[in-house]
Amino acid sequence: MHKKNLWILEDDHSQVFILKEILEEHYNLECFSSIRELESKVKQAETCDCLLADLRLPGESFMSFINTHPIKDFPFIVISSIDEIEIVRRAFDAGAIDYLVKPF
């Protein structure tokens, strides 16, 4: 069976470890710890089947990135500790297919 490609944008190594433990058996994973790393991959015309993205990264914001670089070519799910209805609404307005609140 062909595994789908799943990208993870997360700077917290413990969260990446947990996600890998849960998902690596079923998906081809590629992890990014910064918006710059993700942006570089997107500029190479690489795509994935889904992106799991943390909202807050050191000095960076996934929402700012998504608002200036729409990634309509693949779906994304937000995974964040932010549990504010306005932020959740903005994530869905930007195209998120789901929003999971940490810890999960």
JOZI-V426892 format. One record per pair of residues at least 12 apart in sequence whose ideal C-beta (glycine too) atoms are under 10 Angstrom apart, sorted by the first residue. I is the first residue (numbers start at 0). GAP is how many residues later the second one is. D is the distance in whole Angstrom. If there is no record, write none. Layout:
((I GAP D) (I GAP D))
//
This chain:
((0 25 9) (1 26 9) (2 21 9) (2 22 9) (2 23 7) (2 24 5) (2 25 5) (2 26 9) (2 46 9) (3 22 8) (3 23 6) (3 24 7) (3 44 8) (3 45 4) (3 46 7) (4 22 7) (4 23 5) (4 24 8) (4 25 7) (4 41 9) (4 42 8) (4 43 4) (4 44 5) (4 45 8) (4 46 10) (4 69 9) (5 13 9) (5 17 6) (5 18 9) (5 20 9) (5 21 4) (5 22 7) (5 23 5) (5 24 8) (5 25 10) (5 42 6) (5 43 6) (5 44 5) (5 45 8) (5 46 7) (5 71 10) (6 20 10) (6 21 9) (6 22 8) (6 23 5) (6 24 8) (6 25 7) (6 30 10) (6 31 7) (6 34 8) (6 35 10) (6 39 9) (6 40 9) (6 41 4) (6 42 9) (6 43 7) (6 44 5) (6 45 7) (6 46 8) (6 67 8) (6 69 9) (7 12 8) (7 15 8) (7 19 10) (7 21 6) (7 22 7) (7 23 5) (7 24 7) (7 25 9) (7 30 10) (7 40 10) (7 42 10) (7 43 8) (7 44 5) (7 45 8) (7 46 9) (7 71 9) (8 21 10) (8 22 8) (8 23 5) (8 24 8) (8 25 8) (8 26 8) (8 28 8) (8 29 5) (8 42 6) (8 43 7) (8 44 4) (8 45 6) (8 46 9) (8 48 7) (8 51 10) (8 53 6) (8 56 9) (8 67 9) (8 69 10) (8 70 9) (9 21 7) (9 22 8) (9 23 7) (9 42 7) (9 43 8) (9 44 5) (9 47 8) (9 69 7) (9 92 10) (10 20 10) (10 21 9) (10 22 5) (10 23 7) (10 24 10) (10 43 7) (10 45 8) (10 46 5) (10 47 6) (10 49 9) (11 21 9) (11 42 7) (11 44 10) (11 45 9) (11 69 10) (11 90 9) (12 18 10) (12 20 8) (14 37 10) (14 39 7) (14 64 8) (14 66 10) (14 87 7) (14 88 9) (14 89 10) (15 13 9) (15 15 5) (15 16 10) (15 17 8) (15 36 10) (15 38 10) (17 84 10) (17 85 9) (17 86 9) (18 12 8) (18 33 7) (18 60 8) (18 85 10) (21 82 10) (22 29 8) (26 21 9) (26 22 8) (26 23 8) (26 25 10) (27 20 9) (27 21 9) (28 19 10) (28 23 9) (29 16 9) (29 18 7) (29 21 10) (30 21 10) (31 19 9) (31 21 9) (31 22 10) (31 25 9) (32 21 10) (32 24 7) (32 25 9) (33 23 6) (33 24 8) (33 25 9) (33 26 6) (34 18 9) (34 22 6) (34 23 10) (34 24 9) (34 25 4) (34 26 8) (34 27 7) (34 29 8) (34 30 5) (34 31 10) (34 34 9) (35 21 10) (35 24 8) (35 29 10) (36 20 10) (37 13 8) (37 15 8) (37 19 10) (37 22 10) (37 24 9) (37 27 7) (37 31 9) (37 33 9) (38 21 10) (38 26 7) (38 29 10) (38 30 7) (38 32 10) (41 23 9) (41 27 7) (41 29 6) (41 31 8) (41 32 9) (42 26 9) (44 28 9) (45 27 10) (45 28 10) (46 24 9) (46 26 5) (46 27 5) (47 23 10) (47 25 9) (47 26 5) (47 27 9) (47 28 9) (48 25 7) (48 26 8) (49 24 7) (49 25 5) (49 26 7) (49 27 6) (49 47 8) (49 48 10) (50 15 10) (50 20 7) (50 23 6) (50 24 7) (50 25 4) (50 26 7) (50 27 9) (50 45 10) (50 46 10) (51 24 7) (51 25 5) (51 26 8) (51 27 5) (51 46 10) (51 48 8) (52 12 9) (52 13 8) (52 18 9) (52 23 5) (52 24 7) (52 25 6) (52 26 7) (52 27 8) (52 38 9) (52 43 8) (53 24 8) (53 25 6) (53 26 6) (53 27 9) (53 28 10) (53 48 8) (54 23 6) (54 24 8) (54 25 4) (54 26 8) (54 27 6) (54 32 7) (54 35 10) (54 36 7) (54 44 9) (55 24 7) (55 25 8) (55 26 7) (61 14 8) (61 16 7) (61 17 10) (61 18 8) (61 29 9) (61 32 9) (61 34 10) (62 15 9) (62 17 10) (62 19 10) (62 24 8) (62 27 6) (62 28 7) (62 31 7) (62 33 10) (64 29 10) (65 12 9) (65 24 9) (65 25 8) (65 28 5) (65 29 7) (65 30 9) (66 23 9) (66 26 10) (66 27 7) (69 24 8) (69 25 7) (70 23 9) (70 24 8) (71 23 7) (73 21 10) (74 20 8) (74 21 8) (74 22 5) (74 23 9) (75 15 9) (75 18 9) (75 19 7) (75 20 6) (75 21 7) (75 22 9) (76 14 9) (76 19 6) (76 20 6) (76 21 5) (76 22 7) (76 23 7) (77 12 10) (77 13 5) (77 14 9) (77 16 9) (77 18 5) (77 19 9) (77 20 7) (77 21 5) (77 22 7) (77 23 9) (78 19 9) (78 20 8) (78 21 5) (78 22 8) (78 23 6) (78 25 7) (79 19 7) (79 20 8) (79 21 7) (79 22 6) (80 20 7) (80 21 4) (80 22 8) (81 17 9) (81 19 8) (81 20 9) (82 16 9) (82 18 5) (82 19 9) (86 12 9) (87 13 9))
//
